Amino acid sequence: MSNYKADEQRLRDLATGQETKWRLFYEDMRSPFRLFFLKYTGLDSATVNVLYQDAVVVLHRKVSNGDLVAPLKSSLKTYLFGVGKMLYRKQNGQIAKWEDEIPEIAISPSVEDKIAREERAIWVTHLLNQLDEKCQDLLRKVYLEDYTMDMLAEELQLSGAGAVRKRKFDCLNRLRKLVN
């Protein structure tokens, strides 16, 4: 007799391959997984997100191939975290000091989105700082201070809005090159 009836039912639901069941599972497990791996591995948020994606893909394959079936010897969450640990060890060749606890506190998607936005803002600021002063000033005024092209043409003493758009295009191309 299994102690994981709810997980076994969820496993049967996942085995049907319904996208809505997988999406719900994905959302339910994302925050605890992220919390655990951010705490114990020292990986950055983006790397933990990739690790999570990989772990879910492995779990999906196991369920789809019939390699993971009832009766379960642990919860699906524990299994997913175990897959994540194995992937982490393979990818990094490191042994982390894992605790047996798996966090139950979930971070709401809005909080995760805020964290992701803050990380992107830091990255964009870093990239902007690599541009020359004129491009930095132009892009800040266009995107952060909502200057119109006509206002910028007057302030920068350019011939018109078209010249400002051309300069903005050139600055954005430099920024794109930094990203690549």
Secondary structure as the mmCIF struct_conf table of DSSP 4:
data_model
#
loop_
_struct_conf.conf_type_id
_struct_conf.id
_struct_conf.beg_label_comp_id
_struct_conf.beg_label_asym_id
_struct_conf.beg_label_seq_id
_struct_conf.end_label_comp_id
_struct_conf.end_label_asym_id
_struct_conf.end_label_seq_id
BEND BEND1 ASN A 3 ASN A 3
HELX_RH_AL_P HELX_RH_AL_P1 LYS A 5 ALA A 15
TURN_TY1_P TURN_TY1_P1 THR A 16 GLY A 17
HELX_RH_AL_P HELX_RH_AL_P2 GLU A 19 THR A 41
HELX_RH_AL_P HELX_RH_AL_P3 SER A 45 SER A 64
TURN_TY1_P TURN_TY1_P2 ASN A 65 GLY A 66
BEND BEND2 LEU A 68 LEU A 68
BEND BEND3 ALA A 70 PRO A 71
HELX_LH_PP_P HELX_LH_PP_P1 LEU A 72 LEU A 72
BEND BEND4 LYS A 73 SER A 74
HELX_RH_AL_P HELX_RH_AL_P4 LEU A 76 ASN A 92
BEND BEND5 ASP A 100 ASP A 100
HELX_LH_PP_P HELX_LH_PP_P2 ILE A 105 SER A 108
HELX_RH_AL_P HELX_RH_AL_P5 PRO A 109 LEU A 128
TURN_TY1_P TURN_TY1_P3 ASN A 129 GLN A 130
BEND BEND6 LEU A 131 LEU A 131
HELX_RH_AL_P HELX_RH_AL_P6 GLU A 133 TYR A 143
TURN_TY1_P TURN_TY1_P4 LEU A 144 LEU A 144
BEND BEND7 GLU A 145 GLU A 145
HELX_RH_AL_P HELX_RH_AL_P7 MET A 149 LEU A 156
TURN_TY1_P TURN_TY1_P5 GLN A 157 GLN A 157
BEND BEND8 SER A 159 SER A 159
HELX_RH_AL_P HELX_RH_AL_P8 ALA A 161 VAL A 179
#
